Amino acid sequence: MTTVYNPPWWARNPHLQTILPVFSRYKDVPLWRQRLELSDGDFIDVDWLNYQQRHQGVLLLIHGLEGSSQSHYIKRMLHHCQQLGLCALVHHHRSCSGEMNRLARSYHSGDTADLRQSLVHIAGETNHAPIYACGYSLGGNMLAKYLGESGGNSQITRAVVVSAPLQLASCAKRLTRGFSQVYQAHLLKRLRIKTQQKLSLHPHAIKASQLNMLTSFYQFDDEITAPLHGFTGADDYYQQSSALHYLKAINTPTLVMHAKDDPFMGQEVIPTNAQLANQVEYELHSFGGHVGFIDGGTPWQPSFYLEKRVLSFLQLLKANHACTL
């Protein structure tokens, strides 16, 4: 059911595409939460939809920076999975499920170890039924990196990577320019609040007054993210964690979706043909913003191309349900 993405005239602004979906309203679906105890003594929470259907396969959803099962794009996908009778699972990064994690460390764009533990857990819960995966933004970079690291042993049948910052350094720079600074400020405020709650656990004991001076992602990653997770600084973190270098090693059928007008992205995230494995299909759309891809409806009740494309590529969209999305 692949179609050309052609948004209506009123949805061709990147910031509208990025912001308007946040206000889309979908009813909560019944989720069942499990806690996964991690090998380092910390934990993550996962939310299941239609757990009883898990032996028929599961769609793993990996949210973006400071997201959760309440993020607009996750709620939309869960809504469609409910309509289709599909089992889905939301992987929460550490500290993102509504309860602070135990350790000083948190999560980052290249943190594939926790994702790997989630996949082991899912395989055990489903008796090795097919696992499909969709990662959004930071979660998309994490998924793409994991797929490249794993080669032919990913445990994932098919995957989609949406609006991922595949080249972290260029994305950090992009977010310091123009209106994109608004997104940076919003996300950094949330990260600073979390970090302040855990100051006593930080080995380098940054002071609260210093924390408030970190006003760009580069500064925050250089002072907080990198040292907490074993990197020498932001540059080292960006170099090691950017998934662009891993696309060539992917051996799982994977769709990577970007919009040219994504206000979070620099042009450097766009891979060349030489950087893509044969199993990777790349789509660069002229419009779509960041995790937007509105394709119709009205500004008050938009419809979305994103879920249609993701479910179609994953081969989870039944023909008789295609017209209902």
N, C-alpha and C positions, 0 to 999 in steps of 0.2 A: 504493500500500500504506500510505496514511496511516491511523494508528490513534490513538485517544486514549491518552495516556500515563498509566498507572495503576500505580505501583510497588507491590510487596508491602508489607505492614505493617512489616516489619523494615527497609525501605529508605526510610523517610520522615523520616529525620534528615539534615539538610543536611551535617553533617560526615562521617557515614558515607558518604553519596553522593559526597563529595569525596575522601575518603581511601581507602576500600576499593578503588576501581578501580586505584589505584597498585600494589596488590599482585596484581592479576590477571596471570596468566602466559600468554603466547602465545609460541610458538616463533618464533625469528628467521626472517625470510624473506630470500632472497638479494637483496641490493641492490648496485647498481653506482654508484660515486661519480664525479661529475664536478666539476671546479673551474671556477668562472666568475670570470674576471679582470674587475674592475669598472673603470669609467672614471676613478675617483680613485686607482687604484693598489692598492686593497685587493682582497679576494676573498671569495666565499661558496662553500660546497659544496652540491651537490644530490645526493640519493640517488634512483636510479631503481629501480623494481620492474617487471619484465616489459618491459624496454626494447624488446625486439624487437616488441612489440605497439603501439608508440607511434603508428604511422600510423593506428590505429583510434580514437585519442583518448586523453587522459591526465587523471588526477585529480591536481590540485595540492593538496598538504597544507601548511598554514602553521602551525607550532607556536606555543605561547605563550611567556611569559617564561621564559628559561633552559631551554627545551625542546630537543628534537632528534628524530631518527628513532627514538630509544630511549624516548621518552615513551609512557606507557601508552596514551593515546588514539590516538597515531600508530601504534603497534604493532598495536592492535586493528583499525584501519582497513586497514592493510597486509595483515593476516591475511585479512580479508574480500576485499580486492582480489585476493589470490592465489587464493582459492577461486573467485572469479568470472572469473579470467583477465583482469583489468583492468590496464592500465598506470597506474602512479602515480608521482609525484615528490614528494619532501620538500624543501621550500625551507628551508634553514638560515639563520637570521639570523647576522650577523657574530659570530664567536667561539663559536658554539654547536655546531659540528660536531666538536668535540674538539681543535681547533687554534686558538690565539689569532690573531685577525686582526692585520694589520700596523699599522694606524693607531691613533691615540689614540682616535678616535671608535669607537662600537660600533653599537648599534641602538636603536630606540625605537618606541613604539606607533603613531606616525604616519609611520614611515619607509617610504614607498611607492616611493621611487626604486629600491631594491634589488629589490623585488618586480617592478617594471616591467621591470628588466633580466632577471630570471628568465623572465618571460613572453615577452620577445623571443627569448630563447634556446630556450625550449620550442617556440615557433612555428617556428623554424628547424630544430630537430631533428625535428619531426613533420610538416614540410611543411604547416603550418597546419591540422592535424587539430583537432577540437573539444577545447577545454580546459575542464574543470570544476574548481571550486575549493572547498575547505573550509578555513576559518580558525578556530582555536581561541583563545579568551581574547585575549591581546595580538595574536596573529595574526589573530583575527577582526576586531578593531578596525582593524588595518592593511588587511585585505581590504575591509572596508566603506568605509573612507576612499578606497582606490584606486578602487573601483567608482564612488563618487560623483564623484571627480575626473575619471574617464575618460568618464562619460556613456555615449554609445552606441559608444564606441571601446575597450571594456575588453579585447577579445580573449577574454573568458570567456563560455562558452555559458550556464552556470547556476552558482550559487554558494550556499553555506551558511555562515552566521556563527554560531558556537557560543560561548555564555557570554562575550561580548565586553564589555569595560569601555567602553561607548560614551560615557560621561561620566567622564573620568579623574579629575577633582577629587573627585567624590563617592565614587568607588571608593577613592581614596587615604585619604579620611576613614573609610570603612567598615572598612578594614583596621587601623585604630587602636583598634577596639572589640572587647571580648569575646574569644572564642576565635579570632576572625579575626586577632588579633595573632600567633598562632602561625604562620600562613601568611606573614604579613609578615616575621617574623623569619627564617624559613627561606629565603625568596627573597632578602632583603637580605644574608644571610650569604654567599650565592653571588655576589651582585653585588659585594660589598665585596672578596671574594677576587680576583675578576677585575680589579677596579679597582686593587688593590694591585700586581698583577703588571705593570700598565702605568703606574705612577706617574711613571716617567721620561719618558713620552710626553705627560703631561698639561700643557697650556700654563699652567694656573693652579696647577700644582704643589701640590696639596693634600697635606698630610702624613699619614702612616699613622695617627698618633694622632688626627688630626681625622676621618679616614675612619671609625674605629671609633665615633665619636660620632654618626654618621648612623643613627638607629634607626627612622626612619619613611620611607615612600616619598616623602613631600613633601620631607623634608630631603635625601634622596639625589638626587631629581630636581632640586631647587633648586641643589644644590652640584655635581652631577656631570652628570646627563643633559642638563639644559638648556644650560649653557655649552658642553659638548662638541659639541652639535648645533645651535648657532646661535640658541637661545632666550634671552630676557632673564632668565628664571627659571622656576620650576615653574608658576606661574600662566599664563604665556605659553605654555609647552609644553603644558599641559593644554588650554588654549583652542584652540590651533591643531591639536592632534592628535586631539581627541575626534571620533569618527566620527559621533556623533549628528547633527551639523550637515550631514552629507553624505548621509544616507539619502534625502532628498527628490530628490537629483540622480541616483540610481541608475537606470540604464536596462537592467539585466541581470536576468533572473528570479533573485530572491534570497530565501532563507529566513533569517530571524534568529530564533534560539532562545535564550530565557532561562528560568531557574527563579526563582520568587519567593523561594525560600529560599537562593539563592546567597550564600555567606558572603563573597564578594569584591565584591558589588555593592550599591550604594545604589539607592533607588527612582528616582533621577534618570536611570538608564540606560534606563528604560522609555519608548519613544517614544510620542508621541500620534499619532493618525491623521493629523493635519495634517503631521507630520514624515516620513511614509512616502510614498515614490513608489508609483505604481500597480504597479510591477514587484516591490515588496517585500512578502513575506508574513511576518507577525510572529506568533510563538508564545510565549506566556508560560505556563509550566507551574507548577503549585503546588509541585512537588517536582523534585528533580534535582541540587541542589547546584551545584558548579562543575565543569563538564565531566564530569558523572557520568551521570545518567539510567539508572540500573539499573532493569530492569523485571521481573526474575524470577531463577530459579535459586536458589542458596543463598548465604549470606554467604561461604562458602568457594569457591564457583564461580558467581559472579553472571552473569546475562545482561544485555544492554544494549539499550535502545531507540535510543540515539544513532545507531549505525551504520545501523540499519534505516531510520531517518527520513532521515538524510543521503543514503544511496544511493537511497532512494525518490524524494526531491525532485529529485535530480540526474538521475533517470530512467536510472540505471545498474543498477538491480536487476531482473534478469530474473525473470519469474514463476516459473520452475521452480527458482529458487534462494532465493526469499523465505523458505521454511520452514526453510532451513538456517542462517540468521543468528541 
